[in-house]
Amino acid sequence: MQRIRVLLVEDDEDDAVLVRALLGGIATVAYEVDWVSGFEQAVSAIEQPAHDACLLDYRLGGRDGLELLRLAERCGYPRPIVVLTGHGESEVDEGALAAGAADFLGKAGITGPAIDRSLRYAIRQRQTLEALRASERERRRLSVELLTAQEKERRAVALEIHDSIGQILAAATYVLESALVQRPADRSAATEAVIGKVVGMLRDVIKEASRIQLGLQPAMLDSAGIGPTLSWFCGEFTRTYGIRVEPRIEIDEEAIPLPLKATLFRIVQEAFRNAARHSGADTVLLELSAGPQAIRLVVEDHGRGFDERAAGWADGTGRGLSNMRERALLSGGTFDLRTKPGEGTRLTVTWPAPGS
């Protein structure tokens, strides 16, 4: 037989005895009812949850059940609460649900089966919700692990480009430049021209390899920190796209955890890339601040803006926007995008400060 332990918060002893008797008459479930009559007793009980569900009287002397519901919600009380209301108190039903109640029952004409159904339904719903939350936590954990693995792979590829391909290209350039300097008497002008052209091509390849390497993982992110890296990136962005950047970076490097620095950089990369491709703006504003309560990133332009639904943002098909949002949420932040056609775009990501 199923056993269900219930916390009954009820200031009327007669009503408490009635509820116990009604639940005792349920043949298919063994109910164990622990009764408390006062608000403070109820607070102690929800702070150390030992029950499967709670039956809460709306009237508790000079206090009301909604106050206790809100307190339970703030405390993260993990059990469902079913509110009992007296005659003529149906107006509190919506307030109870809004405050976190799983269900509500009127005391007038109440029956054991009605309480039984409500409690078992509330318990099943809470179990389903907890399972969904656990599944979401696991999905987020795996996604974070994937992002971490991607960053490690980026570092490895960037290091490989620098240590192998970059060095080979540099050595080849040096050999050809030396050949140009030596200028043997029997070498034709055409050969000189070819060598010079190849040297130029190699220099272009070295620049491109360096750009790819820095895009994969700027070495200075680990050595210098997020502030200097973003300042460097803003300069590179202006040189590449001709778009002026106004950086306002007010942070203490120690206030930003190392894993979050890579996330910050990736979001800024994507936001700037979107601005260059789509905004038509001549200036981009970048703000990064770290206070005692929050770390806040803002990227804003006054370009052409866009319709979020037309761009695929609302249904998740806007790849760049979805990537930024996913990175922000997986790292524990909140993501807010404000844009309209002709009114520019403002992206704000906020993370709680460590220890806040």
C-alpha positions as CSV (number, residue, x, y, z in Angstrom):
1,M,0.0,0.0,0.0
2,Q,1.2,3.5,-0.8
3,R,2.2,5.6,2.2
4,I,1.9,9.4,2.1
5,R,3.1,11.6,4.8
6,V,1.2,14.9,5.0
7,L,2.0,18.2,6.9
8,L,-1.3,19.7,8.0
9,V,-1.2,23.4,8.8
10,E,-4.5,24.2,10.5
11,D,-5.3,26.5,13.4
12,D,-8.8,24.9,14.1
13,E,-8.5,21.7,16.0
14,D,-11.9,20.4,14.9
15,D,-11.0,20.9,11.3
16,A,-7.7,19.1,11.8
17,V,-9.4,16.2,13.4
18,L,-11.9,16.1,10.5
19,V,-9.1,16.1,7.9
20,R,-7.3,13.3,9.7
21,A,-10.5,11.2,9.9
22,L,-11.3,11.8,6.2
23,L,-7.8,10.7,5.1
24,G,-7.9,7.8,7.5
25,G,-10.9,6.5,5.6
26,I,-9.0,6.1,2.4
27,A,-8.5,2.4,1.9
28,T,-6.0,2.5,-1.0
29,V,-3.4,4.9,0.7
30,A,-2.0,4.9,4.2
31,Y,-1.9,8.6,5.2
32,E,0.3,9.8,8.0
33,V,-0.8,13.3,9.0
34,D,1.4,15.6,11.2
35,W,-0.6,18.5,12.5
36,V,0.8,22.0,13.4
37,S,-1.5,24.8,14.4
38,G,0.7,27.9,14.4
39,F,2.5,30.0,11.7
40,E,5.9,29.7,13.3
41,Q,5.6,25.9,13.7
42,A,4.7,25.7,10.0
43,V,7.8,27.8,9.1
44,S,10.0,25.4,11.0
45,A,8.4,22.4,9.3
46,I,8.9,23.8,5.8
47,E,12.5,24.7,6.5
48,Q,13.2,21.0,7.2
49,P,10.9,19.2,4.8
50,A,10.1,15.7,5.9
51,H,6.7,15.2,4.2
52,D,5.4,14.3,0.8
53,A,2.8,17.1,0.7
54,C,1.3,19.9,2.7
55,L,-2.3,20.8,3.4
56,L,-2.4,24.5,4.3
57,D,-5.4,26.3,5.8
58,Y,-5.7,29.8,4.3
59,R,-6.6,31.3,7.7
60,L,-4.0,31.0,10.4
61,G,-5.1,33.3,13.2
62,G,-3.7,36.7,12.5
63,R,-1.7,35.4,9.5
64,D,-2.8,34.0,6.2
65,G,-1.7,31.0,4.2
66,L,-0.6,33.1,1.2
67,E,2.2,34.6,3.4
68,L,3.4,31.1,4.2
69,L,3.1,30.1,0.6
70,R,5.4,32.9,-0.5
71,L,7.8,32.1,2.2
72,A,7.9,28.4,1.1
73,E,8.5,29.6,-2.5
74,R,11.4,31.8,-1.4
75,C,12.9,28.9,0.7
76,G,12.6,26.5,-2.3
77,Y,10.2,24.2,-0.4
78,P,10.3,21.0,-2.5
79,R,6.9,19.6,-1.7
80,P,3.5,20.5,-3.2
81,I,1.1,22.6,-1.1
82,V,-2.7,22.3,-1.3
83,V,-4.6,25.2,0.2
84,L,-7.8,24.7,2.2
85,T,-10.3,27.6,2.0
86,G,-13.4,28.3,4.1
87,H,-16.9,29.2,3.1
88,G,-17.0,32.4,1.0
89,E,-13.2,32.5,0.4
90,S,-13.1,31.4,-3.2
91,E,-11.6,34.8,-4.1
92,V,-8.3,33.6,-2.6
93,D,-8.1,30.6,-5.0
94,E,-6.3,32.5,-7.8
95,G,-4.0,34.2,-5.3
96,A,-3.1,30.9,-3.9
97,L,-2.2,29.4,-7.3
98,A,-0.2,32.6,-8.2
99,A,1.7,32.3,-4.9
100,G,2.8,28.7,-5.7
101,A,-0.1,26.4,-4.5
102,A,-0.4,23.1,-6.4
103,D,-4.2,23.1,-5.8
104,F,-7.0,24.4,-3.6
105,L,-10.0,22.9,-1.9
106,G,-13.0,24.4,-0.3
107,K,-13.7,23.1,3.2
108,A,-17.5,23.2,2.7
109,G,-18.7,19.6,2.0
110,I,-15.1,18.4,1.7
111,T,-14.7,14.6,1.4
112,G,-11.8,12.2,1.9
113,P,-11.7,11.2,-1.8
114,A,-11.5,14.8,-2.8
115,I,-8.5,15.5,-0.6
116,D,-6.9,12.2,-1.6
117,R,-7.3,13.0,-5.4
118,S,-5.9,16.5,-4.9
119,L,-2.9,15.3,-2.8
120,R,-2.0,12.5,-5.2
121,Y,-2.4,14.7,-8.2
122,A,-0.2,17.4,-6.7
123,I,2.5,14.9,-5.7
124,R,2.6,13.4,-9.2
125,Q,2.7,16.9,-10.8
126,R,5.6,17.8,-8.5
127,Q,7.5,14.6,-9.3
128,T,7.0,15.2,-13.0
129,L,8.3,18.8,-12.6
130,E,11.3,17.6,-10.6
131,A,12.1,15.0,-13.3
132,L,11.9,17.7,-16.0
133,R,14.1,20.0,-14.0
134,A,16.6,17.2,-13.4
135,S,16.6,16.5,-17.1
136,E,17.2,20.2,-17.9
137,R,20.0,20.3,-15.4
138,E,21.6,17.3,-17.0
139,R,21.2,18.8,-20.5
140,R,22.8,22.0,-19.3
141,R,25.7,20.1,-17.7
142,L,26.3,18.1,-20.9
143,S,26.1,21.3,-22.9
144,V,28.6,23.1,-20.6
145,E,30.9,20.1,-21.0
146,L,30.6,20.3,-24.8
147,L,31.4,24.0,-24.8
148,T,34.4,23.4,-22.5
149,A,35.6,20.7,-24.9
150,Q,35.1,23.0,-27.8
151,E,37.2,25.7,-26.1
152,K,40.0,23.2,-25.4
153,E,39.9,22.0,-29.0
154,R,40.1,25.6,-30.2
155,R,43.1,26.2,-28.0
156,A,44.7,23.0,-29.4
157,V,44.1,24.0,-33.0
158,A,45.3,27.5,-32.4
159,L,48.5,26.2,-30.8
160,E,49.0,23.8,-33.7
161,I,48.6,26.6,-36.3
162,H,51.1,28.7,-34.4
163,D,53.7,26.0,-33.6
164,S,53.7,24.0,-36.8
165,I,52.0,25.7,-39.8
166,G,53.1,29.2,-38.7
167,Q,56.7,28.2,-38.2
168,I,56.9,26.4,-41.5
169,L,55.5,29.4,-43.3
170,A,57.9,31.7,-41.5
171,A,60.9,29.5,-42.4
172,A,59.8,29.3,-46.1
173,T,59.4,33.1,-46.2
174,Y,62.9,33.5,-44.7
175,V,64.5,31.2,-47.2
176,L,62.9,33.0,-50.2
177,E,63.7,36.5,-48.8
178,S,67.3,35.4,-48.3
179,A,67.4,34.2,-51.9
180,L,66.1,37.6,-53.0
181,V,68.8,39.4,-51.1
182,Q,71.7,37.2,-52.5
183,R,70.7,37.8,-56.1
184,P,72.9,35.4,-58.0
185,A,74.2,36.8,-61.3
186,D,72.7,34.0,-63.3
187,R,69.2,34.5,-62.0
188,S,66.8,36.1,-64.4
189,A,64.5,39.1,-63.7
190,A,61.5,36.8,-64.3
191,T,62.7,34.4,-61.6
192,E,63.3,37.4,-59.2
193,A,59.7,38.5,-59.9
194,V,58.3,35.0,-59.2
195,I,60.2,34.7,-55.9
196,G,59.0,38.2,-54.9
197,K,55.4,37.2,-55.7
198,V,55.7,34.0,-53.7
199,V,57.1,35.9,-50.7
200,G,54.2,38.2,-50.8
201,M,51.8,35.3,-51.0
202,L,53.5,33.6,-48.0
203,R,53.2,36.8,-46.0
204,D,49.5,36.9,-46.8
205,V,49.1,33.3,-45.7
206,I,51.0,34.0,-42.5
207,K,48.6,36.9,-41.8
208,E,45.6,34.8,-42.5
209,A,46.9,31.9,-40.3
210,S,47.5,34.4,-37.5
211,R,43.9,35.8,-37.9
212,I,42.4,32.3,-37.8
213,Q,44.6,31.4,-34.8
214,L,43.5,34.5,-32.9
215,G,39.9,34.0,-33.8
216,L,40.1,30.4,-32.5
217,Q,41.6,31.4,-29.1
218,P,43.5,34.6,-28.5
219,A,46.5,33.7,-26.4
220,M,46.2,37.0,-24.5
221,L,42.8,35.9,-23.1
222,D,44.7,33.5,-20.8
223,S,47.8,35.7,-20.2
224,A,46.4,39.3,-20.1
225,G,42.7,38.8,-19.4
226,I,39.3,39.7,-20.9
227,G,39.8,43.5,-20.7
228,P,42.9,43.8,-22.8
229,T,41.7,41.0,-25.1
230,L,38.4,42.9,-25.8
231,S,40.4,46.2,-26.3
232,W,42.6,44.4,-28.9
233,F,39.6,42.8,-30.5
234,C,37.9,46.2,-30.9
235,G,40.9,47.5,-32.7
236,E,41.1,44.6,-35.0
237,F,37.4,44.8,-35.7
238,T,37.7,48.5,-36.7
239,R,40.7,47.8,-38.9
240,T,38.9,44.9,-40.7
241,Y,35.4,46.4,-41.1
242,G,35.9,50.2,-40.8
243,I,33.3,50.3,-38.0
244,R,34.2,52.5,-35.0
245,V,33.9,50.9,-31.6
246,E,33.3,52.7,-28.4
247,P,34.6,50.4,-25.6
248,R,33.7,51.1,-22.0
249,I,35.3,48.3,-19.9
250,E,35.2,48.8,-16.2
251,I,36.2,45.6,-14.5
252,D,38.5,43.9,-12.1
253,E,39.9,40.9,-13.9
254,E,39.8,38.9,-10.6
255,A,36.0,39.5,-10.4
256,I,35.4,37.4,-13.6
257,P,35.9,33.6,-13.4
258,L,38.2,32.2,-16.1
259,P,35.6,30.0,-17.8
260,L,33.3,33.0,-18.1
261,K,36.0,35.1,-19.9
262,A,35.9,32.7,-22.9
263,T,32.1,32.9,-23.0
264,L,32.2,36.7,-22.9
265,F,34.7,36.8,-25.7
266,R,32.6,34.4,-27.9
267,I,29.4,36.4,-27.4
268,V,31.2,39.7,-28.2
269,Q,32.7,38.0,-31.3
270,E,29.3,36.9,-32.5
271,A,27.5,40.2,-31.7
272,F,30.2,42.2,-33.6
273,R,30.0,39.8,-36.5
274,N,26.3,40.3,-36.7
275,A,26.7,44.1,-36.5
276,A,29.2,44.0,-39.4
277,R,27.1,41.8,-41.6
278,H,23.6,43.2,-41.0
279,S,23.4,46.4,-39.0
280,G,24.8,49.0,-41.5
281,A,25.9,51.0,-38.4
282,D,29.1,53.0,-38.4
283,T,29.6,52.7,-34.7
284,V,29.2,49.9,-32.1
285,L,29.1,50.4,-28.4
286,L,30.6,47.8,-26.1
287,E,30.1,48.0,-22.3
288,L,31.5,45.5,-19.8
289,S,31.2,46.1,-16.1
290,A,31.6,44.0,-13.0
291,G,30.0,45.1,-9.8
292,P,29.4,43.4,-6.4
293,Q,26.1,42.0,-7.6
294,A,26.4,41.3,-11.3
295,I,28.6,41.2,-14.4
296,R,27.0,43.0,-17.3
297,L,27.8,43.0,-21.0
298,V,26.1,45.3,-23.5
299,V,26.6,45.5,-27.2
300,E,24.6,48.2,-29.0
301,D,24.4,49.7,-32.4
302,H,22.1,52.3,-34.0
303,G,21.9,50.5,-37.4
304,R,18.9,49.3,-39.3
305,G,17.7,46.8,-36.7
306,F,15.5,43.9,-37.7
307,D,12.3,42.1,-37.1
308,E,13.1,39.3,-34.6
309,R,10.5,36.9,-36.0
310,A,11.5,37.5,-39.6
311,A,15.1,36.9,-38.7
312,G,14.2,33.5,-37.2
313,W,15.1,34.6,-33.6
314,A,11.7,33.8,-32.2
315,D,11.6,30.2,-33.5
316,G,15.3,29.5,-32.8
317,T,16.5,29.4,-36.4
318,G,18.6,32.5,-36.1
319,R,21.9,30.6,-35.7
320,G,24.1,33.4,-34.4
321,L,21.5,34.8,-32.0
322,S,20.7,31.3,-30.7
323,N,24.4,30.6,-30.2
324,M,24.8,33.7,-28.1
325,R,21.7,33.0,-26.1
326,E,22.7,29.4,-25.5
327,R,26.1,30.4,-24.3
328,A,24.7,33.1,-22.0
329,L,22.1,30.7,-20.4
330,L,24.4,27.8,-20.1
331,S,27.0,29.9,-18.2
332,G,24.3,31.0,-15.7
333,G,23.4,34.4,-17.3
334,T,20.3,36.1,-18.6
335,F,20.0,37.2,-22.2
336,D,18.0,40.1,-23.4
337,L,17.7,41.3,-27.0
338,R,15.9,44.6,-28.0
339,T,15.6,45.5,-31.7
340,K,13.2,46.9,-34.1
341,P,13.5,47.8,-37.8
342,G,15.1,51.2,-38.1
343,E,15.9,51.5,-34.4
344,G,19.1,49.6,-34.0
345,T,19.9,46.6,-31.8
346,R,20.8,46.3,-28.1
347,L,22.1,43.1,-26.6
348,T,22.4,42.7,-22.8
349,V,23.8,39.7,-21.0
350,T,24.0,39.7,-17.2
351,W,25.6,37.1,-14.9
352,P,25.4,37.1,-11.1
353,A,28.7,38.1,-9.5
354,P,30.6,35.2,-7.9
355,G,29.5,34.9,-4.3
356,S,26.5,37.3,-4.7
